């Protein structure tokens, strides 16, 4: 008995074909029906041709048909078991290749994860050291900025006090000059009004001129001091402006450092997020490893199925050996197709 081409062809190792349930049963039933139809003939013709006992000939032919039917059925079952064995080997080979591929992927991902983890740990440590250094520099800049503010405030206060003192001295000198000028005018009037001796007037005038000269010298001296103080004031004002520019520069540097610090913190957060994603990937790999453990369990189940198939083959061989012992069956006690298939 020939099996259909779909059963005789071996399946591809990459995608094994699934056996169609019930198809083997129908084919075996059709074969058995055909064999039974071939084995049946006209008993009268057989009796007339042989001239022997019809009952004995019928029993003999029935036994022959039973033996042929059992042999064909055993052959069909053997071919079916061989086809199932090939399919099982293909499935097992595909499963082994799949497990090896998954194991290689797991090792590759593990190696990449270890490399990335080392790189990211180094990067995180570098960023943390940079953040610490930036914080220290920011604190130093803030200290310098506070010191510059104190120096600027003290310099401005000192300049204001010095300017106030100079203005007071200048006002006093101006007032004294006015008083002296008034006295000179009064003396001149007195000189014109009174008739005094020339010597007295000259001496008085000389003393007044000397006093005026002294006051003029004092005035020039005060003016020089005022000019010097104004120059110093200008220098201090330039120093204040320079310190103000320095303060602006320090403020800009502080803002730049704060921006750089924020960027470093953002990059650190991104690295931490990537690290958490890698941890999730490792969890998935562990779950896949547990699934591989389940696949190994399915492999053991397949081995049990193979042992069960071998046991069925041995049972069928024993039944085939026992088949000649059923020589006392009558034609009315023929084995049905369903009973033979159950054997």
Residue frames relative to the residue before (quaternion, step in Angstrom):
aa qw qx qy qz dx dy dz
X 1.0000 0.0000 0.0000 0.0000 0.00 0.00 0.00
X 0.2626 -0.7716 0.5612 0.1443 3.58 -0.79 1.01
X 0.3771 -0.6962 0.5662 0.2293 3.51 -1.11 0.79
X 0.6112 -0.5383 0.4102 0.4104 3.65 -1.21 0.34
X 0.6457 -0.5532 0.3705 0.3738 3.53 -1.24 0.57
X 0.6186 0.5544 -0.3530 0.4305 3.58 1.07 -0.64
X 0.6823 0.4537 -0.3032 0.4865 3.61 1.13 -0.55
X 0.6814 0.4974 -0.3064 0.4409 3.60 1.03 -0.70
X 0.6270 0.5308 -0.3459 0.4533 3.62 1.11 -0.50
X 0.4140 -0.6969 0.5333 0.2421 3.54 -1.02 0.88
X 0.4560 -0.6936 0.4936 0.2595 3.54 -1.05 0.81
X 0.5986 -0.5676 0.4363 0.3594 3.54 -1.29 0.50
X 0.5022 -0.6638 0.4491 0.3249 3.64 -0.96 0.75
X 0.6435 0.5303 -0.3504 0.4265 3.57 1.12 -0.46
X 0.7973 0.0505 -0.0099 0.6014 3.63 0.99 -0.86
X 0.1558 -0.8056 0.5643 0.0917 3.61 0.03 1.19
X 0.4429 -0.6860 0.5092 0.2720 3.55 -1.03 0.91
X 0.4199 -0.6881 0.5353 0.2524 3.55 -1.05 0.79
X 0.4711 -0.6675 0.4851 0.3118 3.62 -0.86 0.85
X 0.4228 -0.7011 0.5159 0.2519 3.54 -1.02 0.90
X 0.3821 -0.7426 0.4956 0.2387 3.60 -0.58 1.12
X 0.8113 0.2757 -0.2207 0.4659 3.58 -1.04 0.93
X 0.5654 0.6227 -0.3971 0.3673 3.58 1.16 -0.42
X 0.6466 0.5178 -0.3177 0.4614 3.59 1.00 -0.84
X 0.6242 0.5411 -0.3417 0.4481 3.58 1.02 -0.77
X 0.6710 0.5000 -0.3046 0.4550 3.59 0.87 -0.94
X 0.6606 0.5053 -0.3239 0.4510 3.60 0.92 -0.86
X 0.6549 0.4987 -0.3186 0.4700 3.58 0.96 -0.83
X 0.6368 0.5234 -0.3342 0.4571 3.59 0.97 -0.79
X 0.6562 0.5051 -0.3195 0.4607 3.59 0.94 -0.86
X 0.6461 0.5208 -0.3234 0.4548 3.60 0.95 -0.85
X 0.6757 0.4942 -0.3000 0.4574 3.55 0.92 -0.92
X 0.6325 0.5170 -0.3387 0.4668 3.58 1.01 -0.74
X 0.6519 0.5080 -0.3187 0.4640 3.60 0.96 -0.83
X 0.6594 0.4988 -0.3181 0.4639 3.58 0.95 -0.84
X 0.6448 0.5126 -0.3273 0.4628 3.55 1.01 -0.79
X 0.6504 0.5080 -0.3201 0.4652 3.59 1.03 -0.77
X 0.6506 0.5074 -0.3231 0.4636 3.59 1.02 -0.74
X 0.6796 0.5093 -0.2929 0.4392 3.53 1.04 -0.84
X 0.6372 0.5205 -0.3369 0.4578 3.61 1.13 -0.52
X 0.0536 0.7891 -0.6093 0.0573 3.58 -0.95 0.82
X 0.6541 -0.4820 0.3883 0.4348 3.55 -1.27 -0.10
X 0.3510 -0.7640 0.4926 0.2244 3.63 -0.40 1.10
X 0.6190 0.5446 -0.3666 0.4312 3.62 1.05 -0.60
X 0.6475 0.5103 -0.3249 0.4635 3.58 0.98 -0.84
X 0.6484 0.5076 -0.3253 0.4648 3.57 0.96 -0.86
X 0.6636 0.5062 -0.3139 0.4527 3.59 0.96 -0.81
X 0.6663 0.4988 -0.3072 0.4613 3.57 0.97 -0.89
X 0.6786 0.5010 -0.3047 0.4425 3.58 0.96 -0.78
X 0.7591 0.3958 -0.2213 0.4670 3.56 0.93 -0.79
X 0.2671 -0.7829 0.5208 0.2110 3.55 0.99 -0.76
X 0.5682 0.5821 -0.3944 0.4276 3.59 1.19 0.29
X 0.7267 -0.4024 0.3161 0.4584 3.53 -1.34 -0.08
X 0.4108 -0.7365 0.4707 0.2594 3.64 -0.61 1.05
X 0.6367 0.5364 -0.3413 0.4364 3.60 0.95 -0.77
X 0.6648 0.4978 -0.3080 0.4640 3.57 0.95 -0.89
X 0.6560 0.5008 -0.3177 0.4669 3.57 0.96 -0.86
X 0.6377 0.5303 -0.3316 0.4497 3.58 1.00 -0.80
X 0.6545 0.5045 -0.3154 0.4665 3.57 0.96 -0.85
X 0.6563 0.5133 -0.3200 0.4510 3.57 0.94 -0.92
X 0.6783 0.4828 -0.3012 0.4648 3.57 0.89 -0.94
X 0.6255 0.5388 -0.3438 0.4474 3.57 1.04 -0.76
X 0.6499 0.5037 -0.3153 0.4739 3.58 1.01 -0.83
X 0.6390 0.5182 -0.3391 0.4562 3.58 0.99 -0.77
X 0.6528 0.5048 -0.3178 0.4669 3.55 0.98 -0.89
X 0.6416 0.5254 -0.3295 0.4514 3.57 1.00 -0.82
X 0.6567 0.5074 -0.3119 0.4626 3.56 1.00 -0.88
X 0.6609 0.4953 -0.3115 0.4700 3.60 0.93 -0.87
X 0.6494 0.5200 -0.3155 0.4565 3.55 1.01 -0.86
X 0.6609 0.4986 -0.3055 0.4704 3.57 0.99 -0.87
X 0.6472 0.5197 -0.3264 0.4522 3.58 1.02 -0.82
X 0.6724 0.4830 -0.3029 0.4720 3.57 0.92 -0.89
X 0.6441 0.5158 -0.3271 0.4605 3.54 0.99 -0.80
X 0.6475 0.5105 -0.3177 0.4682 3.59 1.00 -0.78
X 0.6393 0.5175 -0.3279 0.4647 3.55 1.04 -0.80
X 0.6548 0.5109 -0.3130 0.4607 3.58 0.96 -0.90
X 0.6631 0.4946 -0.3089 0.4692 3.58 0.96 -0.85
X 0.6319 0.5304 -0.3341 0.4557 3.57 1.05 -0.78
X 0.6594 0.4916 -0.3126 0.4753 3.58 0.96 -0.87
X 0.6373 0.5241 -0.3275 0.4603 3.54 1.04 -0.77
X 0.6562 0.5000 -0.3120 0.4712 3.60 0.98 -0.82
X 0.6323 0.5201 -0.3375 0.4645 3.58 1.05 -0.75
X 0.6423 0.5147 -0.3215 0.4682 3.59 1.01 -0.84
X 0.6549 0.4971 -0.3151 0.4740 3.59 0.99 -0.83
X 0.6261 0.5305 -0.3428 0.4572 3.61 1.05 -0.73
X 0.6478 0.5082 -0.3249 0.4653 3.57 0.99 -0.83
X 0.6476 0.5117 -0.3216 0.4641 3.55 0.98 -0.86
X 0.6458 0.5195 -0.3232 0.4567 3.57 0.99 -0.82
X 0.6476 0.5091 -0.3231 0.4659 3.59 0.98 -0.85
X 0.6413 0.5175 -0.3277 0.4620 3.60 1.00 -0.82
X 0.6589 0.5006 -0.3101 0.4680 3.58 0.94 -0.89
X 0.6624 0.5021 -0.3126 0.4597 3.57 0.96 -0.86
X 0.6483 0.5090 -0.3234 0.4648 3.59 1.00 -0.79
X 0.6504 0.5061 -0.3164 0.4699 3.58 0.98 -0.84
X 0.6454 0.5151 -0.3227 0.4626 3.58 0.99 -0.81
X 0.6450 0.5194 -0.3216 0.4592 3.60 1.01 -0.83
X 0.6574 0.5018 -0.3130 0.4670 3.57 0.95 -0.89
X 0.6436 0.5236 -0.3207 0.4570 3.57 1.01 -0.83
X 0.6563 0.5047 -0.3117 0.4663 3.59 0.97 -0.85
X 0.6424 0.5108 -0.3287 0.4672 3.61 0.99 -0.81
X 0.6453 0.5156 -0.3232 0.4618 3.59 1.00 -0.85
X 0.6617 0.4954 -0.3072 0.4715 3.58 0.94 -0.85
X 0.6364 0.5236 -0.3355 0.4564 3.59 1.02 -0.76
X 0.6457 0.5086 -0.3198 0.4714 3.59 1.00 -0.82
X 0.6465 0.5078 -0.3218 0.4697 3.58 0.98 -0.84
X 0.6383 0.5284 -0.3341 0.4490 3.57 1.01 -0.80
X 0.6631 0.4912 -0.3133 0.4699 3.61 0.92 -0.88
X 0.6524 0.5164 -0.3246 0.4498 3.59 0.96 -0.85
X 0.6658 0.4888 -0.3012 0.4765 3.59 0.94 -0.89
X 0.6352 0.5264 -0.3346 0.4555 3.57 1.02 -0.77
X 0.6580 0.5045 -0.3114 0.4643 3.58 0.98 -0.89
X 0.6605 0.4987 -0.3065 0.4701 3.57 0.96 -0.89
X 0.6405 0.5235 -0.3291 0.4555 3.57 1.02 -0.79
X 0.6531 0.5048 -0.3256 0.4612 3.61 0.95 -0.84
X 0.6536 0.5045 -0.3233 0.4625 3.60 0.98 -0.83
X 0.6695 0.4896 -0.3010 0.4706 3.57 0.91 -0.93
X 0.6389 0.5364 -0.3364 0.4369 3.56 0.98 -0.84
X 0.6560 0.5009 -0.3167 0.4674 3.59 0.99 -0.83
X 0.6555 0.5095 -0.3178 0.4580 3.57 0.96 -0.88
X 0.6972 0.4742 -0.2862 0.4551 3.58 0.90 -0.94
X 0.6125 0.5293 -0.3649 0.4599 3.58 1.04 -0.62
X 0.6524 0.4980 -0.3167 0.4755 3.58 1.00 -0.81
X 0.6519 0.5112 -0.3143 0.4636 3.55 1.00 -0.84
X 0.6455 0.5157 -0.3218 0.4625 3.59 0.99 -0.83
X 0.6547 0.4993 -0.3225 0.4669 3.59 0.96 -0.83
X 0.6393 0.5150 -0.3323 0.4644 3.60 1.02 -0.78
X 0.6655 0.4973 -0.3085 0.4634 3.57 0.93 -0.88
X 0.6434 0.5158 -0.3323 0.4578 3.59 0.98 -0.77
X 0.6523 0.4919 -0.3218 0.4785 3.59 1.01 -0.79
X 0.6329 0.5205 -0.3340 0.4659 3.60 1.06 -0.77
X 0.6422 0.5189 -0.3242 0.4618 3.58 0.98 -0.84
X 0.6515 0.5092 -0.3157 0.4654 3.57 0.97 -0.86
X 0.6612 0.5035 -0.3075 0.4634 3.58 0.95 -0.89
X 0.6526 0.5082 -0.3156 0.4650 3.58 0.99 -0.82
X 0.6344 0.5178 -0.3350 0.4660 3.58 1.03 -0.72
X 0.6451 0.5086 -0.3251 0.4685 3.59 0.99 -0.81
X 0.6604 0.4939 -0.3152 0.4697 3.59 0.94 -0.87
X 0.6330 0.5311 -0.3322 0.4548 3.58 1.04 -0.78
X 0.6460 0.5063 -0.3215 0.4721 3.59 0.99 -0.78
X 0.6412 0.5132 -0.3287 0.4664 3.60 1.00 -0.81
X 0.6557 0.5073 -0.3193 0.4591 3.58 0.93 -0.88
X 0.6451 0.5116 -0.3254 0.4650 3.58 1.00 -0.75
X 0.6300 0.5189 -0.3347 0.4709 3.61 1.04 -0.77
X 0.6548 0.5012 -0.3112 0.4724 3.60 0.94 -0.91
X 0.6475 0.5257 -0.3216 0.4484 3.56 1.01 -0.82
X 0.6535 0.4959 -0.3173 0.4759 3.60 0.97 -0.78
X 0.6402 0.5135 -0.3274 0.4682 3.61 0.99 -0.79
X 0.6496 0.5078 -0.3225 0.4649 3.60 0.98 -0.82
X 0.6279 0.5261 -0.3392 0.4625 3.59 1.04 -0.73
X 0.6573 0.5002 -0.3168 0.4662 3.59 0.94 -0.86
X 0.6575 0.5032 -0.3151 0.4638 3.60 0.92 -0.88
X 0.6531 0.5084 -0.3234 0.4587 3.57 0.95 -0.83
X 0.6599 0.5087 -0.3165 0.4534 3.60 0.91 -0.87
X 0.6704 0.4908 -0.3054 0.4651 3.59 0.93 -0.89
X 0.6524 0.5119 -0.3231 0.4561 3.62 0.99 -0.82
X 0.6537 0.5040 -0.3187 0.4659 3.59 0.96 -0.84
X 0.6549 0.5062 -0.3184 0.4621 3.58 0.96 -0.84
X 0.6564 0.5106 -0.3132 0.4586 3.59 0.97 -0.87
X 0.6516 0.5053 -0.3166 0.4690 3.59 0.98 -0.82
X 0.6429 0.5200 -0.3309 0.4547 3.58 0.98 -0.78
X 0.6601 0.4988 -0.3102 0.4683 3.58 0.94 -0.85
X 0.6651 0.5007 -0.3097 0.4594 3.60 0.93 -0.86
X 0.6377 0.5141 -0.3255 0.4724 3.60 1.00 -0.77
X 0.6375 0.5265 -0.3298 0.4556 3.56 1.01 -0.80
X 0.6522 0.5076 -0.3139 0.4674 3.59 0.97 -0.85
X 0.6619 0.5051 -0.3123 0.4574 3.60 0.91 -0.86
X 0.6454 0.5133 -0.3249 0.4630 3.56 0.99 -0.78
X 0.6355 0.5174 -0.3300 0.4685 3.58 1.01 -0.77
X 0.6567 0.4987 -0.3159 0.4692 3.62 0.95 -0.86
X 0.6529 0.5138 -0.3161 0.4581 3.57 0.97 -0.83
X 0.6434 0.5170 -0.3218 0.4640 3.57 1.00 -0.79
X 0.6472 0.5073 -0.3216 0.4694 3.56 0.99 -0.82
X 0.6570 0.5058 -0.3164 0.4609 3.62 0.92 -0.85
X 0.6474 0.5129 -0.3185 0.4652 3.59 0.99 -0.81
X 0.6514 0.5121 -0.3082 0.4673 3.56 0.99 -0.86
X 0.6495 0.5058 -0.3115 0.4747 3.55 1.03 -0.84
X 0.6355 0.5266 -0.3320 0.4567 3.60 0.99 -0.76
X 0.6412 0.5168 -0.3225 0.4666 3.55 1.00 -0.79
X 0.6488 0.5147 -0.3153 0.4634 3.55 0.97 -0.87
X 0.6644 0.4975 -0.3052 0.4669 3.58 0.95 -0.87
X 0.6379 0.5146 -0.3312 0.4675 3.57 0.97 -0.76
X 0.6371 0.5210 -0.3199 0.4694 3.55 1.05 -0.79
X 0.6436 0.5138 -0.3159 0.4711 3.53 1.01 -0.84
X 0.6315 0.5243 -0.3355 0.4624 3.60 0.99 -0.81
X 0.6531 0.5107 -0.3134 0.4630 3.55 0.97 -0.85
X 0.6490 0.5101 -0.3126 0.4699 3.54 0.99 -0.91
X 0.6607 0.5063 -0.3035 0.4637 3.56 0.94 -0.88
X 0.6435 0.5083 -0.3359 0.4634 3.54 0.95 -0.78
X 0.6401 0.5115 -0.3281 0.4700 3.55 1.02 -0.77
X 0.6481 0.5056 -0.3140 0.4752 3.50 0.98 -0.88
X 0.6359 0.5339 -0.3327 0.4470 3.56 1.03 -0.79
X 0.6852 0.4645 -0.2993 0.4745 3.53 0.98 -0.76
X 0.6957 0.4947 -0.2844 0.4364 3.54 0.98 -0.86
X 0.7638 0.3541 -0.1868 0.5063 3.51 0.84 -0.89
X 0.3347 -0.7058 0.5830 0.2235 3.42 -1.11 0.56
X 0.0690 0.7928 -0.5940 0.1180 3.44 -0.23 1.31
X 0.6192 -0.5391 0.4034 0.4041 3.42 -1.21 0.30
X 0.6070 -0.5863 0.4027 0.3544 3.47 -1.17 0.66
X 0.6438 0.5352 -0.3332 0.4336 3.54 0.99 -0.79
X 0.6569 0.5074 -0.3191 0.4574 3.53 0.96 -0.87
X 0.6615 0.5022 -0.3114 0.4618 3.52 0.98 -0.87
X 0.6563 0.5113 -0.3212 0.4524 3.52 0.99 -0.84
X 0.6632 0.4962 -0.3145 0.4637 3.54 0.92 -0.88
X 0.6592 0.4988 -0.3140 0.4669 3.52 0.99 -0.87
X 0.6511 0.5137 -0.3107 0.4643 3.52 1.05 -0.82
X 0.6475 0.5195 -0.3233 0.4543 3.54 0.98 -0.85
X 0.6527 0.5056 -0.3239 0.4620 3.51 0.99 -0.85
X 0.6517 0.5036 -0.3185 0.4693 3.51 1.05 -0.80
X 0.6448 0.5143 -0.3254 0.4625 3.57 1.02 -0.83
X 0.6369 0.5225 -0.3280 0.4624 3.53 1.04 -0.82
X 0.6606 0.4975 -0.3090 0.4697 3.51 1.01 -0.88
X 0.6332 0.5218 -0.3294 0.4672 3.55 1.08 -0.79
X 0.6414 0.5213 -0.3232 0.4608 3.56 1.01 -0.84
X 0.6456 0.5188 -0.3214 0.4591 3.50 1.00 -0.89
X 0.6682 0.4883 -0.3057 0.4707 3.54 0.98 -0.88
X 0.6263 0.5287 -0.3422 0.4594 3.57 1.10 -0.72
X 0.6358 0.5121 -0.3272 0.4759 3.54 1.01 -0.81
X 0.6459 0.5160 -0.3197 0.4630 3.53 1.01 -0.87
X 0.6400 0.5276 -0.3215 0.4568 3.52 1.08 -0.81
X 0.6528 0.5062 -0.3176 0.4657 3.56 0.97 -0.92
X 0.6368 0.5319 -0.3230 0.4553 3.53 1.03 -0.87
X 0.6615 0.4938 -0.3033 0.4759 3.56 0.99 -0.88
X 0.6361 0.5194 -0.3343 0.4625 3.56 1.07 -0.75
X 0.6341 0.5166 -0.3311 0.4705 3.58 1.02 -0.79
X 0.6440 0.5105 -0.3208 0.4709 3.55 0.99 -0.87
X 0.6460 0.5174 -0.3203 0.4609 3.55 1.02 -0.85
X 0.6441 0.5150 -0.3232 0.4642 3.57 1.03 -0.84
X 0.6468 0.5134 -0.3158 0.4673 3.56 1.00 -0.88
X 0.6642 0.4998 -0.3039 0.4655 3.55 0.96 -0.91
X 0.6355 0.5208 -0.3355 0.4607 3.58 1.06 -0.73
X 0.6273 0.5199 -0.3345 0.4736 3.57 1.06 -0.77
X 0.6494 0.4989 -0.3159 0.4791 3.55 0.99 -0.87
X 0.6205 0.5426 -0.3380 0.4543 3.54 1.08 -0.77
X 0.6461 0.5103 -0.3159 0.4715 3.56 1.03 -0.87
X 0.6421 0.5186 -0.3238 0.4625 3.56 0.99 -0.85
X 0.6670 0.4895 -0.3030 0.4730 3.56 0.95 -0.90
X 0.6245 0.5295 -0.3421 0.4612 3.57 1.08 -0.71
X 0.6325 0.5164 -0.3219 0.4792 3.59 1.06 -0.79
X 0.6361 0.5221 -0.3220 0.4681 3.54 1.07 -0.83
X 0.6337 0.5239 -0.3265 0.4663 3.57 1.04 -0.81
X 0.6590 0.4960 -0.3134 0.4706 3.60 0.95 -0.86
X 0.6330 0.5255 -0.3305 0.4625 3.56 1.02 -0.81
X 0.6596 0.4915 -0.3045 0.4802 3.56 1.00 -0.85
X 0.6195 0.5307 -0.3456 0.4639 3.59 1.09 -0.66
X 0.6373 0.5105 -0.3211 0.4796 3.59 1.03 -0.83
X 0.6408 0.5186 -0.3200 0.4669 3.55 1.01 -0.83
X 0.6274 0.5339 -0.3303 0.4607 3.56 1.06 -0.78
X 0.6479 0.5093 -0.3178 0.4688 3.59 0.99 -0.84
X 0.6408 0.5244 -0.3222 0.4589 3.56 1.01 -0.87
X 0.6602 0.4983 -0.3050 0.4721 3.56 0.95 -0.90
X 0.6309 0.5263 -0.3358 0.4608 3.60 1.03 -0.73
X 0.6525 0.5018 -0.3165 0.4715 3.58 0.98 -0.84
X 0.6473 0.5067 -0.3204 0.4708 3.59 0.96 -0.86
X 0.6346 0.5296 -0.3297 0.4562 3.58 1.04 -0.80
X 0.6489 0.5050 -0.3192 0.4711 3.59 0.97 -0.85
X 0.6462 0.5167 -0.3225 0.4600 3.60 0.98 -0.86
X 0.6526 0.5053 -0.3158 0.4680 3.58 0.98 -0.86
X 0.6469 0.5114 -0.3280 0.4608 3.60 0.99 -0.80
X 0.6371 0.5094 -0.3315 0.4741 3.61 1.01 -0.78
X 0.6556 0.5033 -0.3104 0.4695 3.59 0.95 -0.89
X 0.6301 0.5283 -0.3286 0.4646 3.56 1.07 -0.77
X 0.6497 0.5086 -0.3197 0.4659 3.61 0.98 -0.83
X 0.6476 0.5075 -0.3250 0.4662 3.60 0.99 -0.83
X 0.6408 0.5174 -0.3254 0.4645 3.59 0.98 -0.81
X 0.6546 0.4998 -0.3201 0.4683 3.59 0.97 -0.80
X 0.6336 0.5170 -0.3377 0.4660 3.61 1.03 -0.75
X 0.6551 0.5027 -0.3150 0.4679 3.58 0.96 -0.89
X 0.6230 0.5351 -0.3319 0.4640 3.57 1.08 -0.75
X 0.6449 0.5100 -0.3191 0.4715 3.60 1.00 -0.81
X 0.6395 0.5182 -0.3306 0.4618 3.60 1.02 -0.80
X 0.6491 0.5083 -0.3186 0.4677 3.59 0.98 -0.82
X 0.6411 0.5092 -0.3300 0.4699 3.58 1.01 -0.74
X 0.6336 0.5189 -0.3330 0.4673 3.59 1.05 -0.78
X 0.6449 0.5078 -0.3178 0.4746 3.62 0.98 -0.85
X 0.6330 0.5313 -0.3326 0.4544 3.56 1.03 -0.79
X 0.6498 0.5000 -0.3176 0.4763 3.60 1.01 -0.81
X 0.6310 0.5218 -0.3436 0.4599 3.63 1.02 -0.71
X 0.6431 0.5082 -0.3280 0.4697 3.59 1.02 -0.75
X 0.6168 0.5284 -0.3471 0.4689 3.57 1.06 -0.70
X 0.6373 0.5098 -0.3280 0.4758 3.61 1.01 -0.78
X 0.6274 0.5293 -0.3327 0.4644 3.60 1.05 -0.77
X 0.6385 0.5111 -0.3234 0.4759 3.59 1.01 -0.75
X 0.6176 0.5277 -0.3433 0.4714 3.59 1.05 -0.70
X 0.6418 0.5080 -0.3236 0.4746 3.58 1.01 -0.81
X 0.6361 0.5172 -0.3301 0.4678 3.60 1.03 -0.77
X 0.6379 0.5078 -0.3385 0.4698 3.58 1.01 -0.73
X 0.6391 0.5052 -0.3315 0.4758 3.60 1.00 -0.78
X 0.6419 0.5131 -0.3301 0.4645 3.59 1.00 -0.79
X 0.6202 0.5347 -0.3381 0.4639 3.57 1.09 -0.68
X 0.6394 0.5045 -0.3248 0.4809 3.57 1.05 -0.75
X 0.6207 0.5209 -0.3373 0.4792 3.59 1.12 -0.70
X 0.6188 0.5266 -0.3465 0.4687 3.59 1.05 -0.67
X 0.6025 0.5400 -0.3499 0.4722 3.56 1.12 -0.67
X 0.6376 0.5035 -0.3213 0.4865 3.58 1.06 -0.79
X 0.6279 0.5303 -0.3414 0.4561 3.61 1.01 -0.72
X 0.6219 0.5184 -0.3429 0.4764 3.58 1.06 -0.71
X 0.6101 0.5324 -0.3439 0.4754 3.58 1.13 -0.68
X 0.6485 0.5002 -0.3227 0.4744 3.59 1.00 -0.82
X 0.5972 0.5526 -0.3628 0.4543 3.62 1.12 -0.61
X 0.6465 0.5011 -0.3210 0.4774 3.58 0.98 -0.78
X 0.6204 0.5247 -0.3436 0.4709 3.60 1.09 -0.69
X 0.6390 0.5186 -0.3297 0.4626 3.59 0.99 -0.76
X 0.6333 0.5152 -0.3355 0.4700 3.59 1.03 -0.74
X 0.6293 0.5167 -0.3363 0.4732 3.60 1.05 -0.70
X 0.6280 0.5220 -0.3367 0.4688 3.60 1.05 -0.76
X 0.6377 0.5251 -0.3276 0.4585 3.59 1.01 -0.82
X 0.6457 0.5060 -0.3203 0.4737 3.59 0.96 -0.82
X 0.6397 0.5216 -0.3290 0.4587 3.59 1.02 -0.79
X 0.6360 0.5189 -0.3301 0.4661 3.60 1.04 -0.79
X 0.6502 0.5078 -0.3212 0.4649 3.61 0.95 -0.82
X 0.6368 0.5177 -0.3329 0.4644 3.58 1.02 -0.76
X 0.6416 0.5112 -0.3299 0.4670 3.61 1.02 -0.76
X 0.6326 0.5249 -0.3396 0.4571 3.60 1.02 -0.75
X 0.6524 0.5029 -0.3188 0.4688 3.59 0.95 -0.83
X 0.6433 0.5192 -0.3230 0.4607 3.59 1.02 -0.80
X 0.6445 0.5131 -0.3221 0.4664 3.58 1.04 -0.78
X 0.6342 0.5213 -0.3396 0.4591 3.60 0.99 -0.75
X 0.6463 0.5064 -0.3245 0.4696 3.60 1.00 -0.77
X 0.6479 0.5099 -0.3249 0.4633 3.59 1.02 -0.76
X 0.6366 0.5220 -0.3296 0.4622 3.59 1.06 -0.72
X 0.6317 0.5180 -0.3312 0.4722 3.57 1.07 -0.68
X 0.6875 0.4815 -0.2765 0.4680 3.56 1.06 -0.78
X 0.4844 0.7127 -0.4228 0.2804 3.65 1.18 -0.40
X 0.6595 0.5083 -0.3498 0.4293 3.75 0.83 -0.76
X 0.5888 0.6000 -0.3832 0.3826 3.63 1.10 -0.42
X 0.6440 0.5175 -0.3291 0.4573 3.62 1.19 -0.34
X 0.2233 0.8161 -0.5003 0.1837 3.62 0.83 0.99
X 0.6552 0.5315 -0.3094 0.4388 3.63 1.20 -0.25
X 0.4270 0.7021 -0.4736 0.3168 3.60 1.25 0.14
X 0.3528 -0.7049 0.5764 0.2151 3.62 -1.11 0.74
X 0.6634 -0.5077 0.3491 0.4245 3.62 -1.19 0.28
X 0.6597 0.5079 -0.3239 0.4494 3.60 1.11 -0.59
X 0.6909 0.4459 -0.2708 0.5005 3.58 1.28 -0.18
X 0.2081 0.8010 -0.5342 0.1723 3.57 1.06 0.71
X 0.4852 -0.6442 0.5117 0.2962 3.52 -1.20 0.71
X 0.4027 -0.7180 0.5175 0.2337 3.55 -0.87 0.97
X 0.6603 -0.5143 0.3798 0.3940 3.52 -1.32 0.34
X 0.6529 0.5205 -0.3216 0.4465 3.57 0.97 -0.80
X 0.6457 0.5110 -0.3255 0.4648 3.61 1.02 -0.79
X 0.6422 0.5112 -0.3304 0.4660 3.60 1.00 -0.80
X 0.6622 0.5027 -0.3180 0.4557 3.59 0.93 -0.80
X 0.6324 0.5204 -0.3395 0.4627 3.57 1.08 -0.68
X 0.6013 0.5335 -0.3607 0.4730 3.59 1.14 -0.58
